[in-house]
Amino acid sequence: MPDTTNPSELLSPLPLSIPNLGNVITTDDVSQKGSGSYKADYVNWCRVAHLLHENAPGWQFNVQLSSSGSHVWEAPNGTAYVVGYFTGPNGERTPDFPQAVMDNRNAPVPAERVSARDFTDTHRRCLCTAAAATFGLAWQLWAREEIENPHREEKREQVKANPAAAPSVQELPPESRPMKPADRELLKKSIGDLPPDIKKAFLEKFRKEFDVKTPKVFNAIQEIRHLTWIQNNMPVVK
């Protein structure tokens, strides 16, 4: 029997009827930050909330409390994360969706150093990532897919009519596509800031994980799967 005092163990009515919002966003919803090689596309968290209200009425984002009564959970290595989920208008409850608390270099933050700003930033980030995972909302940004432009229908149809001369980046598996230059620069700085002994061990771990043959490991850090692995395994230096 589920523990009815723990919302994460409550059963939702079956089957879950979750709205599919995979085709909701357009280029009008996308903003950009940074410039040059540091430019990145994103959908503001407030826009995500608005799109949910419009297209999934009654669905509400929540943050699960830990067993200690805190909104912030602690991983086995001492870093922090939050657990988000959605509840629906008919009593539905989606599975837990964890989101790491990260600093401005996307490195995990130790639990004892989490500030109120860290938590609120992570809450907004978890809203967006959980909405992408649960409803498909703005999934294109996370997968680096092209987003529908409502003002360029004619041009898009012309492009489709022309045969492709060679396989495009979009035809690669999402995890094998090249990461954005800005992400790579941030990784370079984050890894470069590590103490020499920790950096050497971390790069050697990456070399073994991806069977890197080149003399300089960083030259091999190119793909989204590399970015994901590094974000999940970056050493925490106290």
N, C-alpha and C positions, 0 to 999 in steps of 0.2 A: 504494500500500500504506500502511496506517496505521502511524504511528510507535508501536511496541509499548512504548516507554519512556514514552509519554504516555498515561495512562489515558483522557483525553478523546477520543483517536482510536481507542480500541478499539471494535470492532463488537460489538453485542449480538446474541444469537440472534434470528432473525426468525421469526414476528412477535412483538413484545413483548406479553407478557400481563401487563398492569398492573391490579391490583385497583381497582375503582371504590368509593371510600369516601364518595361524595357525600352519602349519607343516614345517615351514622354518628352524627354529633353530635346531641345534643338540648340543650334549655335547661339540663339538669343539668350539662353540660360547660362552660357559659359562665360566666365570672366578669366582674365589673365593677370598674373603677378610676375614681377621681375622684368628683365629685358635681356635681349641678346640670347646668349646660350643659357641664361638663367631663367628664361621665360617659361612659365608653367600654366597649363589650363586647369581650371577648377570650377566647381559650382558652389557658390556661397551656401553655408549651412542654413541660413535663413530662407534661401530660395528652395533648398531641399525640403524644409519644413512646409513651406507654402505649397509646393507641388504635391506633397503627401496629403495635405488638407484638401486640395482640389480633387485629387485623383484616387485617394484611398481614405475617404471620410470615415471617421470612427477608429482608425488605427492610431495608436499612441506609442511613442517611444518611451522606454523606461530604462533605468539603470538598477541592476540587481545589487542588493546589499550582501556583503560578505558575512561569514559566520560571526565575525566580531562586531557587526553592525555598521561597518564602514562602506562607503561607496567605492573605495579603492581596495583592490585585492593585491596580495603579494605572491609572486611566483616563487618557485623553489630556490632560485638564485638571488632572491631579495629584490628584484625589480618589480615595478608596479604595473597593474593593468586594471581596466574596468570591464564589466560584463553588461552588455546591452541586450535588449529584446523588445519586441513589439507585442502589444495586446490589441485585439480586434473588437469590433462592435458587438459581436455575438459570443464573447468570452474566449476567443481564440488567444493562444499564447505561442509565440514563435520560439524556436530553440535559442539558447544563450549564444551571444556573439561577443567574444573577447576582443579587446582593443588595447594594445600596449600604450602606456604613458611614455611619450617620447620628447626629447629636447629638440632644439632647432636643427640638429644634425641627424634627426631620426634615430638617435641612440636611445635605448631604454633608460628610464630614470629610476634610481633606487627608491624603494617605497618610503624610506624615512626622509627623503628629500622632496617629496611631492608637495607642491604648493597649491593654493586655491586656484591660481591661474592655470597650473598644469592640469588640474582636474577638469576645470570648465573647458579648456581647449580640447582635452581628450573626450569629454562628453559630446562636444560638437562633432569631433572627428568620428566618433563611434556612431553617432546618428547617421552620418553620411555613408560610412562603410557598411553598417548594418542594413541601411536602406538599399544599397546596391546589392548586397547578398540576398536579402529577403524578397524585395520587390523588383530587382533589376534596375532600379532607378539610377541613372547616370553610370551604368556599368561600363559604358564606352570609354570613359575617362580612365578607369583603372586598367582596362585592357588595351588602351591606346588605339581604340577603334575610331573611325571617322564618324562624326555626328551629323545628323540631318540638318541641312541649312534650308529653312523654309523660303528663302528669297532666291534660291538658285536651282529650282526644279529643272528648268530647261537645260542648264549647263550640265547637271548631273546625268540627265538622260543621254546627252551627247557623249559624255564620257563612257557610259555603259555600252554605247553602240560601237565604240572603237575597241578592237581586240587588243589585249595586252601583249606587249612584245616579250615580256619575261615575267616570271613570278614576282609579285610585289611583297613588300614587308607584311602586308595585311594577311597574306596567305600562310605565313609562318605561324606555328603554335604561339599563343600569347606569351608563354614564358620564354620563348626563344627570340623574341623581337628585341631590337636594340633599345636600351634605356635612353632616356633623354639626356643630352649633354649636361644639363644642370644637375641632374641626379648623380651623374658620374663625377662631376666636380665636387659635389658635397661628400660623396664617398671618399674621394681622394683626400679631402681635407680631414674628414673624420678619422680615417686610417692613419694619416700622417701625424695626427695629434696624439696617437697612442704612444706610451713609453716604448723605447726601442725593443726591449725583450718581448713585451706583449705583442707588439706589432709583428715581429718576426714569427712568433708562434702562430698568430692569427692568420697571416698570409700563407704559412706552411699548411695550416688546416684547410684553407681555401684551395690550395694547390692539390691536395689529396682528394678533396671532395669533388673537384671538377677535372681531375687528371690533367692539370696544366703542365705543358711541356716547355713553354717559353721561359727564358732566364728571369725576366721580370714579371712577377705575378700580376701586377696591376694592369699590364697591357692586355691581359686576358679577361679583365672585368668589363664586360660589354653588354650583357643581356639582362633582361628583366629578372630571370631566375637568379642571376648573380646578385642583383640588388636585393631581392627578397631574402636570399640566404644570408647576406651580410647584415641586413636589418634584424634578422632573427638571432644572429650569433655574435653580434658586435660585443666585445668585452666591455664590462662596466668598470671604469677606473674610479676608485673612490679617493 
